[in-house]
Amino acid sequence: MALNPQVRMLHLMKDARPSMRMAAGEDFAAWQAKARARLMALLGLPLERAEPNFRVEWTREHPDCTEIRFLFESEPEVDVIGHLLLPKDASEEKLPLVICLQGHSKGVHISLGRPVYEGDEATISGGDRDFARQIVSRGQAALALEQRGFGERGGTEKGPACYQPAVQALLLGKTLIGQRCWDISRAIDVVGARFPQLDMSRVAVMGNSGGGTATIYAAALDERIGAAMPSCAFCGYLASIGAQYHCLCNYVPGIMKDFDMGDLAGLIAPRPLVVVNGRDDGIFPLDAAKEQAEIARRYYAAAGAPDKFEHVVGPEGHRFYAALGWPAFDRLTGWKQSMQTNEKQ
């Protein structure tokens, strides 16, 4: 007897062949245009634009940076929280901007390296999760965004609360991951129009876990994102969110019929992409991540940019690896090199 319906579903997922995978000899630019349109439709995009109603809540001076907390509307009745950190004594007049996204945590304060709740210290120090502080220390501007369902945007002191907004989105033909990507793109619109010290030709997105997932999708959709570094999120759908329990915010109806993660990497090519995985990450297994990395490499070769993709593997589990990720990011983007050249001049 086959009473457990998962048996059949796992067989179907194992046999799935992404219909949008680029065919041999297919024009790369034409494939990207077709595949990006399909991905947008699957994610329930675009959303309704709203006037940004941008407002600064406060500005604070720290020893190493100026921090500006602001809000804006990404769609009607939806406010987004951002913390923009501008390093002091920067070597460039126009700063690269790195948007950093927390995964399933208690909020954006983790990216800022500021413990608020019990256990936050371990979350930050145990996984290099103070992304905004790392970025500022590198002389780059950091934009820490609070994602929908996390922290002040629907979460609690116990953690994220993605389930209800995710199912509500599905009922309306939308997806929570698509809505998060929309917020990222609208944030690029907002800061680009209001902060002239930012170099909007050098915008990157990075994040771990759920933040890494948003990084992958956002970079696949928005070509203004010049580089991406997802951590502990890049993996085959079957081995990760298919065979295991994951938060509902990871799921896009029907996506396995059209794409796997390696195909999304093809939508980022030829822009620099650093994929970070943990050797012992049980929820995003390394073998499946390596398989998708090989698919990604084929896309980058087809785009004429085989040197713009790198897969780095940390020695532990589900966390970011700053000592491995940032050097790879610098190699692929050259942004750090240009800053150092500026300093010498």
N, C-alpha and C positions, 0 to 999 in steps of 0.2 A: 504494500500500500504506500501511496505517496500523499500523506495527509498534510505535510508541511508545504505550503505554497512556495516557500523560499527555494525549494529544490528546483522547481521549474524556472523561477525568476533568475536564479544564478546561471542556469543553463542558457537562457536567452541572452543574458548580459555577456556571458563568455563567447557566444556566437555573434555578438553585435559587430557589424562592420560599418564604421562611420561613413555615412554617405557623402559628407563634405570633404573627405580627405582628398588632397590634391592628386590628380591623376598624372601618370608619367607623360611628360611633354606638354602639360597644361601651362598656359601663361600664368606666371606667378601673380602679377598685379591683378589680372582678371579673377583669378581664384580668390585672392584676398578680398576684393570688393564683394564678390558673391557670398563668401563665407562670413564676412563681417555683417552683412545684411541679415543673413540667416541667424547668426548669434544674437543680434539685437532683437529679432522677433521672438526667439526662444526666451529671452530674458524679460520680455514685456516692455521693451523700450521703443521709442522714447516716452518719457513722462511729460506731464504738462509743465511748461516753464512758468515761473513766477518772477515778478520783480524782486530782486535780491533783498531789498529792505535791509541793507548792510548796516550794522551798528557795532561799534567798539564798546565792550563792557568795561575794560580797563587795560592800562598799559603799566608794566612794572619793569624796573631796571634791576638786573642781576649783575654780578661781577663779570660774567662772560657774555651776556646777551641782553637784548631788550625783548620782552615777551608781550605780545598783544593778543588778548582774548577777544574774539568777535563772534557774532552770529549772523547768519543770513538765511533766507528762504530759498530752498532748492526747488520746491514745487509748492503750490498753494497749501498753506497750513502746516508746512514741514520746515522746521528750523534746524540748522546744522551748526554745531559748535566747532570752532577752530582755535588753536593756539599757535600763533606764528612766532617763532623764535629767530631773531636776527642777531648773528654773532657780532660782538664788538671787535674793533681792530681787524676787520676782515681785509684780506689782501686785494679784493676786487671791488670795484664800484657796483657791478651788477652780479648778484649772487646766484649760484645754482640753487634750485629749490628741490628739496626732497620731502615728499608727502609720506608720513609714516602712519601705519595703521595697526592698532592692537588686534590681537585675536580674541578668543573668548576669555575675557578677563573682567575685572570690576570697573574698568573705565580707562579714559584717556590719560589719567594721572599716572598710569603705569609707563606709558611712553615718555612722560615728562620726568620719570624717576622720582616720583613723590608718593611714598607710602601713605595711604589714608586708612585702609582697613586692615584687620588682622590677616597676616599671611602675605601682604603686599611686598614686604621686604624680600622674602624668599622668591616670589614671582619675578621680581625685577632682577635681583642679583644672581639668581639661579639659572637665568636663561638669556642674559644680555638683552633684556626687553626695554631698557630705557633709551629707545630709539632716538628721540628728539635730542637728548643730551649728547649722544654719540655724534649726531649730525652736526650740531653746533660746535663740538670740539674739533671737527674737521674743517671748520671755517665756512660751512654751508648753512643756508637757511633751512629751517625745519618747520613743516606744517603738520601738527598733530591733530587729526580729525577724530571726533567721537563718532563711531559707526552706529547705525540704527540698531536698537536692541541692546546696546551696551551702555554702561555707566549712566550718565545723565539723560541718555536718549532711550529710556525704557528699562534699563537694568536696575539691579538692586545691589545692596552691599553684599549679598550672597553671590552675585555674579550676573552674567548676561541673562536676558529674557527674550530669546529670539523666536520662540515657538509661535506665539500669538500673531506678531506682525508677519511672520512667514506664511502662516495659513491664510491670514487675511489677504495678503498679496496674491496668493494662489487663487483664491475665490474671485479675485478681480482680473485674473489673467496676467498678473504681474509676478515678479519674484523678488525676494528680499535682496539677493545678491545683485540683481539688476538695479534696484533702488539705491543700494550702496554705491554702485558704480556711477549712477547719476549724480549722487552727492559729490563724488570725487571730481567729476568733470565740471560741475557747477562751481566747485571750490576753485578750480583752475581759472575759470572765468572771472570770479570775484577778486582773487588776489592779484591776478594779472592786470586788472583795471585800476587797482587801488594802491599798489606798492611798487613804485618805480625802481626801487633798489633790487628787485628780483629780475633775473635773466630768464624770461619765459621760453627761451629757446633751449634751456637746460632744466627740464622738469623731470623728476624721477618719482617713482612710487615704490615703497618697500613695506613689508610687514610679515609677521609670523602667524602661522596657523590660519585662523579665519581672516586675519589681516593679509596673509599671503594669498589666500583665495581671492579676496577682493583685488589685490595687486594684479594677479594674472588676468582676471576678467576686464578690469579697468584699462590695463595696458593694451589688451587685445582690441578693445573698442575705440579708445581715444588715441589718435596718432600724435597728439601734442605731447603725450608722455614719451620722453626721449630715452628712458631707461627704466628697467624694472628689476627688483630683487625680491621675489617671493621666497619665504622660508617655511619649510615643513607644511607644504600645502600642495606641491606639484607631485602628482602621482596618477596612476591609472584609476579611472573611476571604479572599475570592478573591485580591485584589491582594497580600495580605501572606502569611499562612501557607499559602494555597492554591497560588499560582503560584511561590512561592519556597521554598528550604530554610530551615527554622527548627528550633529545638530541639523535641524530641518533647513537652516539657512544655507546649507551647502547644495541643496537640490534644485535642479532645473528640469521641469517636465520634458521628457523626450530627448534630452541632450545626447544620450548614448547612441541614438539612432544616427546622429549627425557628426559628433565630435568626440574625441578624447582629449586629455590635457595636452598631449604633444601637438595636436592640431591648433589649440589655442595659442601655443608658442609660435606657430607659423603665422598667426595674425600679428604678433609682436615683431617678427623679423622684418627688416634687418636691424632694428633698434637693439641696443645692448640688453641682454637678458642673463642675469645671474640666478640660477636655481640653487637654493640651499636645502639640503636634506640632512636628517640625522641618521646615522648608521643603525641605531636601535629604536627608531621611531615606529612603534607598533601600529599606530593608526594611519600612518602614511608610509607603507612598507617600501624599503629601499629598492628591492628588486623591481617592483612595478614602476617606481620613479625612474630607475635607470632605463627601462624599456621606453618610457615616454621621452626621456632625454635623447634617446637615439632617433626617435621620430622628429623631435625638435631640431636635431642636428641636420637632418635631411632637408627640412624647410629652410634652415639658415644657409645651407649650401645652395639651394635653389634660388635664394634671394641674393646670392653672391657675397654673403657675409659670414662665412664659417667661423671666423675669429670673433664674432660678436655674441656667441653663446658659450656659457661655461656652467658646468655642474660641479658644485663643491659639496663635500660630504663631511659633516662633523662627526666626532667620535662618540657622541652620546645619543640622547633621544630627542624628544619633541621640544625644540628650543631654537633660538637664533644663535649663530656662531659669528660674532663680530670679527674675531681675529682672522677668519677665513673669508667671510662675505665681503667686507669692505675692500681688502686688497684686490679681489677679483673685480669688484665694481669699478675700482680705479683703473685697472688694466683695460677694461672694455670701454669705459666712457672717455678716459683721458681728461676728465674734469679736474681731478686733483693735480695732474701734471700742468695744466694750464694755469692753475692757481699758483703753483710753485714757480713757474716761469715769470709770472707777474711779480712775485715777491723779489726775485733776483733783479728784475728791472728797476 
